[in-house]
């Protein structure tokens, strides 16, 4: 099987001054994952590497650069899935961890559980040897300024933040063994209620992978995405339609029609054909297959 990889850096009204940073970020992510895939690494290794690149890039709402919650803290969610045997790991509402995608993989590989949250996830992280970081390692001046603006009476309903960018990050990869993996990571929505969890760490909502069906990663308004299980829904459409592009469009149409949702989806078919669609002004994304000399990068 020839490898393939696709990433996204979030769906929303990404302001022009951030377009270049988004494009550079998803390009670096796709290149990191692709380098591993061509060297024979697993799809899960490629997904983790690509997502880590974007978690470390403050242009995105994941890891460093995440939105602050109503208390001025950063709470992170992430999830990943290995399509070979449907192994899953996820974490929600974790703090002071630089790369929650790595912690979600540790849940998958080194525990008997699927999802750990809050203090339980923190304790597991320390047990697994994850180093803690400071709030200032995750929160950047741009997000402190956004939080202060929202704090002083300019907050908005949950749907409204998707006129600014929703910079959740995600990746789907296919390796030479024919296995598919998917992963997604986020800091959530601006000024969210402490303890709020969106779609990202929920299996079938923010991510899904099955070697027989394909793999997908979602981004956007998490409450609406969770209601339709967007990542699993798009693979249902892929089974019915056979074309990843048509499947992505059908899934986003369902998101809009059924729950007035906003967001985007990326996916790979079991044979590595990519697809995506979004109903927001922008979605930063990139993909590469073995037939290409360089990745395609869009916003």
TORZAPA-715765 format. One line per 3 residues: their letters; for each residue x, y, z of C-alpha. Coordinates in steps of 0.25 Angstrom, whole numbers, plus 5000, padded with zeros to 4 digits. Layout:
N
A) X,Y,Z ~ ...
// end
This chain:
299
XXX) 5000,5000,5000 ~ 5005,5014,4996 ~ 5005,5024,5008
XXX) 4996,5036,5009 ~ 4993,5047,5019 ~ 4984,5059,5021
XXX) 4984,5070,5032 ~ 4975,5081,5036 ~ 4978,5094,5045
XXX) 4964,5097,5048 ~ 4951,5103,5041 ~ 4946,5117,5043
XXX) 4948,5131,5038 ~ 4963,5131,5039 ~ 4967,5146,5038
XXX) 4977,5149,5027 ~ 4988,5153,5036 ~ 4988,5138,5040
XXX) 4987,5131,5026 ~ 5002,5130,5024 ~ 5004,5124,5038
XXX) 4993,5114,5036 ~ 4999,5110,5023 ~ 5013,5109,5028
XXX) 5008,5101,5040 ~ 5000,5091,5032 ~ 5011,5089,5022
XXX) 5021,5086,5033 ~ 5012,5076,5039 ~ 5009,5069,5026
XXX) 5024,5068,5024 ~ 5027,5063,5037 ~ 5017,5052,5036
XXX) 5020,5049,5021 ~ 5035,5047,5025 ~ 5031,5036,5035
XXX) 5022,5029,5026 ~ 5032,5028,5014 ~ 5042,5022,5024
XXX) 5032,5011,5028 ~ 5027,5017,5041 ~ 5012,5014,5045
XXX) 5001,5023,5042 ~ 4999,5025,5057 ~ 5013,5030,5058
XXX) 5011,5039,5046 ~ 4998,5045,5052 ~ 5005,5047,5065
XXX) 5017,5055,5059 ~ 5008,5063,5050 ~ 4999,5067,5062
XXX) 5010,5070,5071 ~ 5016,5080,5061 ~ 5003,5088,5061
XXX) 5001,5087,5076 ~ 5015,5094,5077 ~ 5011,5105,5067
XXX) 5004,5116,5074 ~ 4996,5119,5061 ~ 4986,5108,5065
XXX) 4976,5105,5076 ~ 4983,5093,5081 ~ 4995,5092,5091
XXX) 5002,5106,5091 ~ 4993,5116,5085 ~ 4980,5110,5091
XXX) 4968,5119,5095 ~ 4966,5122,5109 ~ 4954,5118,5117
XXX) 4945,5127,5125 ~ 4955,5126,5137 ~ 4967,5130,5128
XXX) 4972,5115,5128 ~ 4976,5106,5117 ~ 4968,5093,5117
XXX) 4972,5083,5106 ~ 4965,5071,5099 ~ 4971,5061,5089
XXX) 4968,5047,5084 ~ 4974,5037,5074 ~ 4970,5024,5068
XXX) 4977,5013,5061 ~ 4969,5006,5050 ~ 4976,4993,5050
XXX) 4969,4988,5063 ~ 4960,5000,5067 ~ 4969,5004,5078
XXX) 4966,5018,5084 ~ 4971,5027,5094 ~ 4966,5041,5098
XXX) 4968,5052,5109 ~ 4959,5064,5112 ~ 4960,5076,5121
XXX) 4975,5074,5124 ~ 4984,5085,5128 ~ 4999,5088,5128
XXX) 5002,5078,5117 ~ 5009,5082,5105 ~ 5005,5071,5095
XXX) 4991,5065,5099 ~ 4992,5056,5086 ~ 5003,5049,5092
XXX) 4996,5047,5105 ~ 4984,5042,5098 ~ 4993,5032,5091
XXX) 4998,5028,5104 ~ 4984,5025,5109 ~ 4982,5016,5096
XXX) 4995,5009,5098 ~ 4998,5008,5113 ~ 4984,5007,5119
XXX) 4972,4999,5119 ~ 4963,5011,5117 ~ 4958,5020,5105
XXX) 4956,5033,5111 ~ 4962,5040,5124 ~ 4958,5054,5128
XXX) 4962,5065,5137 ~ 4970,5061,5150 ~ 4970,5047,5146
XXX) 4977,5050,5133 ~ 4987,5059,5140 ~ 4990,5048,5150
XXX) 4992,5038,5138 ~ 5001,5048,5131 ~ 5010,5049,5143
XXX) 5010,5034,5145 ~ 5014,5032,5131 ~ 5025,5042,5132
XXX) 5020,5054,5125 ~ 5026,5067,5129 ~ 5017,5078,5134
XXX) 5018,5092,5128 ~ 5013,5106,5132 ~ 5001,5114,5127
XXX) 5010,5123,5120 ~ 5016,5112,5112 ~ 5002,5109,5106
XXX) 4995,5123,5106 ~ 5000,5134,5097 ~ 4998,5149,5097
XXX) 4988,5148,5086 ~ 4979,5139,5094 ~ 4981,5147,5107
XXX) 4976,5159,5099 ~ 4964,5151,5094 ~ 4960,5146,5108
XXX) 4961,5160,5114 ~ 4951,5165,5103 ~ 4941,5154,5105
XXX) 4943,5156,5121 ~ 4938,5170,5120 ~ 4924,5168,5115
XXX) 4927,5164,5100 ~ 4925,5149,5101 ~ 4916,5142,5091
XXX) 4908,5130,5089 ~ 4915,5117,5086 ~ 4912,5117,5071
XXX) 4918,5131,5070 ~ 4933,5128,5072 ~ 4933,5122,5058
XXX) 4934,5135,5052 ~ 4948,5136,5058 ~ 4956,5124,5054
XXX) 4954,5110,5061 ~ 4968,5105,5060 ~ 4966,5091,5065
XXX) 4977,5082,5058 ~ 4976,5068,5053 ~ 4982,5058,5044
XXX) 4978,5045,5037 ~ 4989,5036,5031 ~ 4990,5022,5023
XXX) 5003,5014,5025 ~ 5010,5004,5016 ~ 5004,4993,5023
XXX) 4990,4998,5019 ~ 4986,5003,5033 ~ 4979,5016,5036
XXX) 4980,5025,5048 ~ 4974,5038,5052 ~ 4976,5048,5063
XXX) 4970,5062,5067 ~ 4975,5072,5077 ~ 4969,5085,5082
XXX) 4968,5096,5093 ~ 4953,5097,5091 ~ 4945,5110,5089
XXX) 4948,5124,5094 ~ 4943,5127,5108 ~ 4937,5113,5110
XXX) 4932,5109,5123 ~ 4942,5101,5131 ~ 4940,5087,5129
XXX) 4934,5088,5115 ~ 4937,5077,5106 ~ 4934,5078,5091
XXX) 4934,5067,5080 ~ 4950,5066,5079 ~ 4952,5054,5090
XXX) 4939,5047,5087 ~ 4941,5035,5078 ~ 4933,5036,5065
XXX) 4931,5051,5067 ~ 4945,5058,5066 ~ 4952,5046,5060
XXX) 4950,5032,5055 ~ 4959,5021,5048 ~ 4956,5008,5043
XXX) 4964,5001,5033 ~ 4952,4995,5026 ~ 4945,5009,5025
XXX) 4955,5020,5025 ~ 4959,5031,5035 ~ 4954,5045,5038
XXX) 4957,5057,5047 ~ 4947,5068,5050 ~ 4948,5083,5053
XXX) 4938,5094,5056 ~ 4926,5096,5066 ~ 4928,5084,5075
XXX) 4914,5084,5081 ~ 4908,5082,5067 ~ 4919,5073,5062
XXX) 4916,5064,5074 ~ 4901,5063,5071 ~ 4903,5056,5058
XXX) 4916,5048,5061 ~ 4923,5055,5049 ~ 4935,5047,5048
XXX) 4928,5034,5047 ~ 4917,5040,5039 ~ 4926,5044,5028
XXX) 4931,5029,5027 ~ 4917,5025,5026 ~ 4915,5034,5014
XXX) 4928,5029,5008 ~ 4923,5015,5009 ~ 4910,5019,5002
XXX) 4916,5028,4991 ~ 4930,5023,4989 ~ 4936,5036,4987
XXX) 4943,5044,4999 ~ 4940,5058,4993 ~ 4925,5054,4992
XXX) 4925,5048,5005 ~ 4931,5060,5012 ~ 4921,5069,5005
XXX) 4909,5060,5009 ~ 4914,5060,5024 ~ 4915,5075,5025
XXX) 4902,5077,5018 ~ 4896,5068,5029 ~ 4903,5076,5040
XXX) 4897,5089,5035 ~ 4883,5083,5032 ~ 4881,5075,5044
XXX) 4887,5084,5055 ~ 4891,5097,5048 ~ 4905,5093,5050
XXX) 4918,5100,5046 ~ 4931,5092,5043 ~ 4940,5084,5034
XXX) 4944,5070,5032 ~ 4956,5063,5026 ~ 4957,5048,5022
XXX) 4965,5037,5015 ~ 4958,5025,5008 ~ 4964,5011,5011
XXX) 4972,5012,4999 ~ 4978,5026,5002 ~ 4969,5036,4994
XXX) 4967,5049,5001 ~ 4955,5057,5003 ~ 4950,5070,5011
XXX) 4939,5080,5012 ~ 4935,5091,5021 ~ 4924,5101,5022
XXX) 4932,5112,5029 ~ 4940,5123,5021 ~ 4953,5116,5023
XXX) 4959,5103,5027 ~ 4974,5101,5027 ~ 4978,5088,5021
XXX) 4989,5080,5014 ~ 4990,5066,5008 ~ 5000,5057,5001
XXX) 5000,5044,4994 ~ 5010,5036,4987 ~ 5007,5041,4973
XXX) 5011,5056,4977 ~ 5024,5062,4978 ~ 5020,5072,4988
XXX) 5008,5074,4998 ~ 4996,5082,4994 ~ 4993,5093,5004
XX) 4980,5101,5004 ~ 4973,5111,5013
// end
